[in-house]
Amino acid sequence: MSETTAVTRPPEPDFEAITTEELIAYREAENRFRASSAARAITGEPDPGAAIEWQDVALPGRDLPVRVYRPASIGCEVAARTDLPLVVHIHGGSFVGTAVQCDWTNSHLAAQLPALVVSVEHRLIAPDSPLKNAADDGWDVLRHVVRHSAQWGVDPARTAVFGESFGALISALTAIRAREAGLRLKAQVLVNPAVDVTETMYDYPSIAQYAYSPTRAMPQLRLLQRLAVPPGTDARAFSPLYADDLNGLAPALLVVPTQDAVADHGRRYAERLRAAGTFVRLTEYPGAKHAFLAMPGVEPQAETARAEIREFLRAALAA
């Protein structure tokens, strides 16, 4: 991103009273910051061994941007390969956020696995854009890249999904849709997932404990639910925790920071996956906060979590 003036982070608004106009203005300003060089002190520097570019994907009824991470071409024979593993990534934030905020993690995965990482710039939650839109974006990008695997230079038989927070919700839904469509995934990585958007999403001890500290999570969760599942929407259909059948899904790594309001979402989903016969590894990071993986500059456990994700995917995506 080219910057002629310093980009500063906007103050956090009152999410319980925010208007549509205020929400749009806030997310535009916040996303400018997250995509700026000023944010790198928090979000980390990309791996120089990865090439990063934006591309547009032609999907039914829309073109959608994706941020693509490839092993760098200079002096690296892997760049000429046409059979790289594929990792489809979904960033967090729900009503705010951009794939750029995940450059640190995704570029390192692309360079070190190596793999092609495609991060979906999904439609953000808004009064006119419910959760269904974001869920369709995640699934449609996965399906598109797999169907056009030769064009993307990937081996469709070695595909994984990976998401953080709201992106982990979309990734979990995508894993379920893949099974239903007969698309066999090798792995799913769900980091600090929010997997319940029904009225029970608040009925967990971690919500009570961390609703307002270390961050004001409760107002954001209430706004997420209000925008994600408008009246008349079947919230259970968009809550993986309530899926009728979790058997036969891709092996899962669930990464749970303990100082997180939705920590119990991840723990409960791991229990449900395990009970259904789906392989799951649950790793808790004591003292880590909600978005810790995207903030290596201030969250020391981000490096360890990224290494765990890399090794889990390396084993799952091995030829």
For each residue, the residues with C-beta under 8 A, 3 or more apart:
1: 35 36 37 100
2:
3: 6 7 36 37 38
4:
5:
6: 3 38
7: 3 32 33 36 37 38 39
8: 33 38
9: 30 33 38 39
10: 13 26 29 30 33
11:
12: 15 216
13: 10 18 22 23 26
14: 17 18 219
15: 12 18 216 219 220 222 223
16: 219 222 223
17: 14
18: 13 14 15 22 23 26 223
19: 22 23
20: 23 24 126 127
21: 24 25
22: 13 18 19 25 26
23: 13 18 19 20 26 27 95 126
24: 20 21 27 28 126
25: 21 22 28 29
26: 10 13 18 22 23 29 30 96
27: 23 24 30 31 95 96 124
28: 24 25 31 32
29: 10 25 26 32 33
30: 9 10 26 27 33 34 96
31: 27 28 34 35 96 97 98
32: 7 28 29 35 36
33: 7 8 9 10 29 30 36 38 39
34: 30 31 39 43 97 98 100 101
35: 1 31 32 39 98 100 101
36: 1 3 7 32 33 39
37: 1 3 7 40
38: 3 6 7 8 9 33 41
39: 7 9 33 34 35 36 42 43 101
40: 37 43 44 45 297
41: 38 297
42: 39 295 297 298
43: 34 39 40 101 102 103 104 294 295 296 297
44: 40 103 104 105 295 296 297 302
45: 40 104
46: 50 52 103 104 107 108
47: 50 104 107 108 110 111 112
48: 72
49: 71 72 76 107 110 111 112
50: 46 47 69 70 71 72 106 107 108 110 111
51: 69 70 71 72 73
52: 46 67 68 69 103 107
53: 67 68
54: 65 66 67 68
55: 65 66 68
56: 63 64 65 66
57: 63 64 65 66 141 144 145
58: 63 144
59: 62 63 64 137 140 141 144
60: 140
61:
62: 59
63: 56 57 58 59
64: 56 57 59 120 121 122 123 137 140 141
65: 54 55 56 57 99 121
66: 54 55 56 57 99 118 119 120 121 141
67: 52 53 54 99 100 103 106 118 119 121
68: 52 53 54 55 116 117 118 119
69: 50 51 52 103 106 107 109 110 111 116 117 118 119
70: 50 51 73 79 84 110 116 153
71: 49 50 51 76 78 79 84 110 111 114 115
72: 48 49 50 51 76 79 111
73: 51 70 76 79 80
74: 79
75:
76: 49 71 72 73 79
77: 80 81
78: 71 81 84 114
79: 70 71 72 73 74 76
80: 73 77
81: 77 78 84 153
82: 150 153 154
83: 153 154 155
84: 70 71 78 81 114 115 116 153 154 155
85: 113 115 116 154 155 158 159 160 186 313 317
86: 115 116 118 145 146 149 152 154 155 156 158 159 160
87: 106 109 113 115 116 117 118 159 160 161 162 313 317
88: 117 118 120 138 141 142 145 159 160 161 162 171 174
89: 99 102 106 117 118 119 120 161 162 163 167
90: 119 120 122 138 161 162 163 164 166 167 168 170 171 174
91: 97 98 99 101 102 119 120 121 122 163 164 167 294
92: 97 163 164 165 166 167 168 192 291 294
93: 96 97 98 101 124 165 166 167
94: 97 124 125 134 165 166 220 224 227 228
95: 23 27 124 125 126 223 224 227
96: 26 27 30 31 93 124
97: 31 34 91 92 93 94 101 124 166
98: 31 34 35 91 93 101 121
99: 65 66 67 89 91 102 103 106 119 120 121
100: 1 34 35 67 103
101: 34 35 39 43 91 93 97 98 294
102: 43 89 91 99 105 106 119 164 294
103: 43 44 46 52 67 69 99 100 106 107
104: 43 44 45 46 47 107 108 294 296 306
105: 44 102 108 109 293 294 306 309
106: 50 67 69 87 89 99 102 103 109 110 117 119
107: 46 47 49 50 52 69 103 104 110 111 117
108: 46 47 50 104 105 111 112 306 310
109: 69 87 105 106 112 113 115 117 306 309 310 313
110: 47 49 50 69 70 71 106 107 113 114 115 116 117
111: 47 49 50 69 71 72 107 108 114
112: 47 49 108 109 310
113: 85 87 109 110 310 313 314 317
114: 71 78 84 110 111
115: 71 84 85 86 87 109 110 313 317
116: 68 69 70 84 85 86 87 110 152 153 154
117: 68 69 87 88 89 106 107 109 110
118: 66 67 68 69 86 87 88 89 141 145 152
119: 66 67 68 69 89 90 91 99 102 106
120: 64 66 88 89 90 91 99 137 138 141 170
121: 64 65 66 67 91 98 99
122: 64 90 91 133 134 137 138 170
123: 64 126 129 133 134 137
124: 27 93 94 95 96 97 129 134
125: 94 95 129 130 131 134 166 224 227 228
126: 20 23 24 95 123 129 227
127: 20 227
128:
129: 123 124 125 126 133 134 227
130: 125 133 227 228 229 230 233
131: 125 134 135 197 227 228 229 233 238
132: 135 136 233 238
133: 122 123 129 130 136 137
134: 94 122 123 124 125 129 131 137 138 166 170
135: 131 132 138 139 170 173 174 238
136: 132 133 139 140
137: 59 64 120 122 123 133 134 140 141 170
138: 88 90 120 122 134 135 141 142 161 163 167 170 171 173 174
139: 135 136 142 143 173 174 177 178
140: 59 60 64 136 137 143 144
141: 57 59 64 66 88 118 120 137 138 144 145
142: 88 138 139 145 146 159 161 174 178 183
143: 139 140 146 147 181 183
144: 57 58 59 140 141 147 148
145: 57 86 88 118 141 142 148 149 152 154
146: 86 142 143 149 154 156 159 183
147: 143 144
148: 144 145 151 152
149: 86 145 146 152 153 154 155 156
150: 82 153
151: 148
152: 86 116 118 145 148 149
153: 70 81 82 83 84 116 149 150
154: 82 83 84 85 86 116 145 146 149 158 159
155: 83 84 85 86 149 158 159 319
156: 86 146 149 159
157: 184 186
158: 85 86 154 155 186 317 319
159: 85 86 87 88 142 146 154 155 156 183 185 186
160: 85 86 87 88 185 186 187 188 189 250 313 316 317
161: 87 88 89 90 138 142 171 174 175 178 185 187 188 189 250
162: 87 88 89 90 171 188 189 191 309 313
163: 89 90 91 92 138 166 167 168 169 170 171 172 189 190 191 193
164: 90 91 92 102 167 168 191 192 291 293 294
165: 92 93 94 168 169 191 192 193 194 262 290 291
166: 90 92 93 94 97 125 134 163 169 170 194 224
167: 89 90 91 92 93 138 163 164 170 171
168: 90 92 163 164 165 171 172 190 191 192 193 194 195
169: 163 165 166 172 173 193 194 195 197 238 240
170: 90 120 122 134 135 137 138 163 166 167 173 174
171: 88 90 138 161 162 163 167 168 174 175 188 189 190 193
172: 163 168 169 175 176 188 190 193 195 240 269
173: 135 138 139 169 170 176 177 238 240
174: 88 90 135 138 139 142 161 170 171 177 178
175: 161 171 172 178 179 185 188 249 250 252
176: 172 173 179 180 240 243 246 249
177: 139 173 174 180 181
178: 139 142 161 174 175 181 183 184 185 250
179: 175 176 182 183 185 248 249 250
180: 176 177
181: 143 177 178
182: 179
183: 142 143 146 159 178 179
184: 157 178 250
185: 159 160 161 175 178 179 188 249 250
186: 85 157 158 159 160 250 251 316 317
187: 160 161 250 251 252 253 312 313 316 317
188: 160 161 162 171 172 175 185 249 250 251 252 253
189: 160 161 162 163 171 252 253 255 309 312 313
190: 163 168 171 172 193 195 252 253 254 255 266 269
191: 162 163 164 165 168 254 255 293 305 309
192: 92 164 165 168 255 256 257 260 262 263 266 290 291 292 293
193: 163 165 168 169 171 172 190 254 262 265 266 269
194: 165 166 168 169 197 201 221 224 262 265
195: 168 169 172 190 239 240 241 265 266 268 269
196: 200 201 239 241 242 265 268
197: 131 169 194 201 224 225 228 229 235 238 239
198: 201 229 235 236 239 242
199: 202 235
200: 196 203
201: 194 196 197 198 204 207 221 225 239 265
202: 199 207 218 221
203: 200 207
204: 201 207 208 262 264 265 268
205: 208 209 264
206: 209 210 260 261 262 263 264 265
207: 201 202 203 204 210 211 217 218 221 261 262 264
208: 204 205 211
209: 205 206 261
210: 206 207 213 214 217 259 260 261 263
211: 207 208 217 218 261
212: 216 217 218
213: 210
214: 210 259 289
215: 289 290
216: 12 15 212 219 220
217: 207 210 211 212 220 221 260 261 262 290
218: 202 207 211 212 221 222 261
219: 14 15 16 216 222 223
220: 15 94 216 217 223 224
221: 194 201 202 207 217 218 224 225 261 262
222: 15 16 218 219 225 226
223: 15 16 18 95 219 220 226 227
224: 94 95 125 166 194 197 220 221 227 228
225: 197 201 221 222 228 229 235
226: 222 223 230
227: 94 95 125 126 127 129 130 131 223 224 230
228: 94 125 130 131 197 224 225 238
229: 130 131 197 198 225 233 235 238
230: 130 226 227 233
231:
232:
233: 130 131 132 229 230 237 238
234: 237 238
235: 197 198 199 225 229 238 239
236: 198 239 242
237: 233 234
238: 131 132 135 169 173 197 228 229 233 234 235
239: 195 196 197 198 201 235 236 242 243
240: 169 172 173 176 195 243 246 269
241: 195 196 265 268 269 272
242: 196 198 236 239
243: 176 239 240 246
244:
245: 248 276
246: 176 240 243 249 272 273 275 276 278
247: 276 277 278
248: 179 245 277 278
249: 175 176 179 185 188 246 252 273 276 278
250: 160 161 175 178 179 184 185 186 187 188 278
251: 186 187 188 278 279 280 281 316
252: 175 187 188 189 190 249 270 273 278 279 280 281
253: 187 188 189 190 280 281 283 308 309 312
254: 190 191 193 266 269 270 280 281 282 283
255: 189 190 191 192 266 283 285 293 305 308 309
256: 192 260 263 266 267 282 283 284 285
257: 192 260 263 284 285 287 288 289 290 292 301
258: 263 284 285 286 287 288
259: 210 214 263 287 288 289 290
260: 192 206 210 217 256 257 263 288 289 290
261: 206 207 209 210 211 217 218 221 290
262: 165 192 193 194 204 206 207 217 221 265 266 290
263: 192 206 210 256 257 258 259 260 266 267 284
264: 204 205 206 207 267 268
265: 193 194 195 196 201 204 206 241 262 268 269
266: 190 192 193 195 254 255 256 262 263 269 270 282
267: 256 263 264 270 271 282
268: 195 196 204 241 264 265 271 272
269: 172 190 193 195 240 241 254 265 266 272 273
270: 252 254 266 267 273 274 280 282
271: 267 268 274 275
272: 241 246 268 269 275 276
273: 246 249 252 269 270 276 278 279 280
274: 270 271 277 278 280
275: 246 271 272
276: 245 246 247 249 272 273
277: 247 248 274
278: 246 247 248 249 250 251 252 273 274
279: 251 252 273
280: 251 252 253 254 270 273 274
281: 251 252 253 254 312
282: 254 256 266 267 270
283: 253 254 255 256 305 308
284: 256 257 258 263
285: 255 256 257 258 288 292 301 304 305
286: 258
287: 257 258 259 301
288: 257 258 259 260 285 292 299 301 305
289: 214 215 257 259 260 292 299
290: 165 192 215 217 257 259 260 261 262
291: 92 164 165 192 294 295
292: 192 257 285 288 289 295 299 301 302 305
293: 105 164 191 192 255 296 299 302 305 306
294: 43 91 92 101 102 104 105 164 291 302
295: 42 43 44 291 292 298 299 302
296: 43 44 104 293 299 302 303 306
297: 40 41 42 43 44
298: 42 295
299: 288 289 292 293 295 296 302
300: 303
301: 257 285 287 288 292 304 305
302: 44 292 293 294 295 296 299 305 306
303: 296 300 306 307
304: 285 301 307 308
305: 191 255 283 285 288 292 293 301 302 308 309
306: 104 105 108 109 293 296 302 303 309 310
307: 303 304 310 311
308: 253 255 283 304 305 311 312
309: 105 109 162 189 191 253 255 305 306 312 313
310: 108 109 112 113 306 307 313 314
311: 307 308 314 315
312: 187 189 253 281 308 309 315 316
313: 85 87 109 113 115 160 162 187 189 309 310 316 317
314: 113 310 311 317 318
315: 311 312 318
316: 160 186 187 251 312 313
317: 85 87 113 115 158 160 186 187 313 314
318: 314 315
319: 155 158
